């Protein structure tokens, strides 16, 4: 059994064939999937999928790239939806200094608000970090995010930073990039961080693993992420599947 802890089945890329994509995941023993909504449109679609499929769960929040578009009423709406029994986390939130659509100060303020919201509704936080590691870690510390913990999604940083995040009650999630030949840091993290602190994800439709790199990703490919972690750790794929699934079920409080 595998759990894809971060997938965007609510993306336009699946508009034509989402049912077939979900079926391929089931056929690959991906027993549960967590669909992430990060703006009005994708949150609405995530909630539809959560209602439609018993094995799909939802994470809802507001993406840092679009921080300038988020209103107080949007945050209030996210808070209301978070009461749904199948909403298992707040996010993805965090900081993205790669794209310059939203000024850093606005991103940071929204990040803090979503951490506070997560603590209020007692759900884990799913962190997006791009080119902003120092500020992400600092804000998590300042806002006492350890109270609810969460996930460093599609982690690409150092082993040292991963250990800092683990100390703050966060799990480290690895996706397709761990399979890339030149991905030194994710491979090092996979090797050196213990399995009870790791999760697997696809971030599909983005970041497809080797040998599908550059093509549309899908949740069935999470097995390739698990296989690479197993290879690096010199353990069985079954062990990776079992432990990462147990980690996800515990974090998301899924029975």
N, C-alpha and C positions, 0 to 999 in steps of 0.2 A: 504493500500500500504506500502510495506517495501522496503528499499534499502540496499543491502549488499555492504557496502562501501570498502570492502577489501576481495577479493577472488582470488584464483589461479586456475582458470579453464584451465589455460595454463600448468598445472602440468601433469607429466606423468601418475599420478594416474587416470586421466580422459580420457586417450587415447582411451579406448574402448567404452565409453558411455557418452561422453560430451553432446550430444544432449538430451539424457534422463535426465541427471542431470539438464540441463537448463530448460527442460519442467517441471520437478518436482518443480523447483523454481517458475516458472510462475504460476503453479497450486496452490502454497502456497501464492500467491499474492506478490511475490517478483518482483516488477515491473522493477527495474533497478539493475544492478550489475557493480561493478568497478573491473576490472581484473588488477592485478599488475604484471608487468614484471620486473625482477631484474638482468638479465644477458642477453647475446646475444640471447640464445635460447628462453627464456621465454618472452623477449620483442617482438621478431618476432611473436611468437604465440599469444601474447596479441593483436598485431596489426591486425592479421588475424581475431580474434574474434570480434574486434571492427568494422571491415569492414563488417563482416558477419551478425551481429545482431544489429538492431537499438537501443536496450535497454541496450547494453553493452558498457561501457566506459573504457578507459585505463589510467593507471598510469605507468610511466616508470622511471627507475633509476637503481642504482647499489647497491647491497646488501653489507653491511659492512663485512660480513664473507668472501666474495670474493673480497675484496678491492684490494688485491695484483694482481688480474687478470685484473683490469680495466686500460685501456690506455687512453691517451688524445683523440685518434680517437674514442674510445667508447663514451666518453663524448660529442664529437662533433656530433656524430650520434644521441645520445639521444636528444641533442639540436635541431637538424634538425627535428626529429620525433615529438618533442613537439609542432610543429606548426600545427599538425593535429587537426582539430576541435573537435575530440572526445578524445583527450588526455587531461585529466583534472587535472593532478598533476605530481609531480616529486618524485620518491621514488620506493620501500622503501629504504631510506637511514638512516644513523644514526650510532650507535655503538653497537657492540656485543662482550662483553668481556668473554662470556661463552665458545665460541669456539676459539681456538688459531691459526687458519689458517693464519689470517692477523694480523701483529703487530699493536698495538694500534696507533702508530704515523701515519701509512699508512691509517688506518681507519679514523682517525681524519682529515687528510688532504683531503681525498676523500669526507668526510662529508661536510667540508667547501666548497669544489668546487661545490658540488651539491646544497648547500644552495644558493651560488652565482648564479649558473645557474638558479635555480627556480626564484630568484629575477629578473634576466635578462629577462626571458620569461614570468614573471608575473603569475606563477602557484603556488598553495599551495604545501607544502612539507609533505610527509608522512613519519613519523619517526618510525624507528625500534630501540628499546632500550632493551638490555638485559644485566643486571649486570653493567650498565654504567651510571646511572641516573645523577650523579654529573657532569660528563663530557658532557653529552648530553645537559643538561640545560645551562651549562656555554657556550658551543659553540653556541647554539641557540641565547643566549644573545649577545655574542661577534660579531656574524655575522649579528645581527639585523634581524633575521628571522621573527620577528613580522611584517615586511613590507608585507610579503605574507601570513604568518600564515600557518595553515595546520592541521594535525591530529597526535595525539599521538596514534599510531596504537596498538591495542590489549593491552590496558593500564593495567598495573599490579602494579603500584606504589601507593603511599600514596595520601590521600586527599590534603595534604599540597602541594605536588609537582604538583598535578593536577591543583590546583589554580594558582601556579606559571606559568604553561604552558598556562592556560586560559588567564592570563594577557599578555602573549606574542602572543595572537591571535590564539591559537591552540584549537581545539576541542578534547574531550576525547572520544576515541572509545572503546567500550566494546565488547568482543567476548565470545566464549564458556565458558572460565573459570569463568565468573560471575555466572554460573549455578552450579558450583561444590560446594558440601556441605562444604568443608574446605576452600573455597576461601574468607577469611575474608576481605582482602583489596579491591578487585573488588566490593564486595557487599557494603562495606562502601562508595566507590566512587559512585556507582549507587544510593545509598540512599542520599548522601550529595551534590552531584554536580547537579546543576539545569538542567532540561531536555533540555533547549535551548543551552546547551554546550556539549551535548552527541550525539554520533553516535553509530550505531550497525553494526557489521561485523561478518563474520565467520572465516576468515583466512583459509578457506577450501583449501586443504584437511586436514589441521592440526586442532588440538584443538577442536574436536567435543564436543558440549554441552551434558550435562546429558539429556537423558539416553543413549546417543550414545558414551560416553567418551571412547577413545581408538580405536574407529572405524574410517573409512574414513568420514570426514566431508563433507558437501555440502551446497550450498547457501540456500536451502529451510529451513535449520535448524536455519537460522537467526531469525525466528519467536520465537524460544525457548529462544533466548537471550532477545528479546523484552518482552516476557511473564515474565521472571524473573525480569527484571527491573521494569515492571509494578507492580509486586507483592511487590517488595521492596519499591517502591515509593507510593504504595497504590493508583494507578491510573489505568485507563483502558489500555488494550493493544492498542486500537485504538489511544489513546492519545500519547502513546510512538511511535507508527508507524508514526503518522502524524507529530509530532514535529521532530523526528530524520530524517525523510525524508526531511522536510523543511530545516533543518540544512545542510544536504548533498547537496541539490539542490543549496542552496545559496553559500556554500563554493566552490563547483565545477563549479558554474556558468552554470548549466544545465537548459535549459528552460523547 
